[in-house]
Amino acid sequence: MPARDLQPAESLGFQVRRCHRAFDRLLNAHLARDGLTSGFWYVLRALWQENGATQKRLSQLNNVTEPTTVTTLNAMTAIGLVRRERNVEDRRKLNIFLTPRGESLKPELMPTARRINEIASAGIPPAELEIGLRVLKRMSENLSREAARVNATGDAP
C-alpha cells in the first residue's frame, strides 16, 4: 500500500517554516527602515549575548552554515556594525565584536522584537505559549541529534 501524503496542515516542518517566514517578513519590514536585514538581526542578537564569539560559534548559534555567516559578517563589517579580530590564542580563528554602532542598536531593536512576539502570540494563553516553546525546543534537539547521527554514520532514515 502506498504511503499516505503528508498534508501541509499535518506537517510540523511545513507549519514551523510557515510561521518562521511570517516572523521573518515582519521583522524584515521593520529592519529595512534602518537598512538592516533579518540576517543582521540574528548575528546582532547573538553578539549581544556573546560579544567576541568566533565566526564558527555564530554559525552554531544561528543554525546556519559558516559561508552564510561569513557573507553576513562581510556586509555587517562594511556598514560598521561589527569588527573582526584575530584570536590571540589561535590565530586561525576570528573573533567578532560589536562596534559602538552595533551595540547602540540593541535598545532600538529589542522592543521591536518584543512587539513582533506580542503580535504572534495574541490571543494565546501564556500556558499554551510555554508548552509551545518547550515542544519546539525538544523538536530542535531531536532534529539536531538525528542530523549529527546521520552526518556521523551516513545512514539517513
KAUR-V909387 format. One record per backbone hydrogen bond with DSSP energy under -0.5 kcal/mol. NH is the residue of the N-H (numbers start at 0). CO is the residue of the C=O. E is the energy in kcal/mol with one decimal. If there is no record, write none. Layout:
# KAUR-V909387
nh	co	e
NH	CO	E
NH	CO	E
This chain:
# KAUR-V909387
nh	co	e
6	4	-0.9
9	6	-1.7
10	6	-0.8
10	7	-0.9
11	9	-0.6
14	10	-2.4
15	11	-2.8
16	12	-2.5
17	13	-2.6
18	14	-2.3
19	15	-2.8
20	16	-2.9
21	17	-1.7
22	18	-2.4
23	19	-3.0
24	20	-2.6
25	21	-1.9
26	22	-2.9
27	23	-2.9
28	24	-1.9
29	25	-1.7
30	26	-2.8
31	27	-2.4
32	29	-0.8
33	30	-1.9
34	31	-1.7
35	30	-2.1
40	36	-2.0
41	37	-2.2
42	38	-1.5
43	39	-3.2
44	40	-3.0
45	41	-1.8
46	42	-2.6
47	43	-2.4
48	44	-0.9
48	45	-0.6
49	45	-2.8
51	95	-2.2
52	49	-1.7
54	93	-1.3
57	53	-2.4
58	54	-2.0
59	55	-2.2
60	56	-2.9
61	57	-1.8
62	58	-0.8
62	59	-0.7
63	58	-2.0
68	64	-1.9
69	65	-2.6
70	66	-2.3
71	67	-2.2
72	68	-3.0
73	69	-2.5
74	70	-1.8
75	71	-2.4
76	72	-2.7
77	73	-2.1
78	74	-1.1
79	76	-1.5
80	75	-2.9
81	75	-0.7
82	96	-2.6
84	94	-2.6
86	89	-0.5
86	92	-2.4
92	89	-2.2
94	84	-3.5
95	52	-2.9
96	82	-2.8
98	80	-2.3
102	98	-2.5
103	99	-2.5
104	100	-0.8
104	101	-0.6
105	102	-1.4
108	104	-3.1
109	105	-2.6
111	107	-0.6
112	108	-2.3
113	109	-2.7
114	110	-2.5
115	111	-2.4
116	112	-2.1
117	113	-2.2
118	114	-2.4
119	115	-2.4
120	116	-1.9
121	118	-1.0
123	120	-2.2
124	122	-0.6
127	124	-0.7
128	124	-1.9
129	125	-2.5
130	126	-2.0
131	127	-2.8
132	128	-2.5
133	129	-2.3
134	130	-2.8
135	131	-2.6
136	132	-2.3
137	133	-2.3
138	134	-2.6
139	135	-2.5
140	136	-2.3
141	137	-2.7
142	138	-2.7
143	139	-2.7
144	140	-2.5
145	141	-2.2
146	142	-2.5
147	143	-2.3
148	144	-2.0
149	145	-2.8
150	146	-2.7
151	147	-2.0
152	148	-2.5
153	149	-3.2
155	153	-1.0
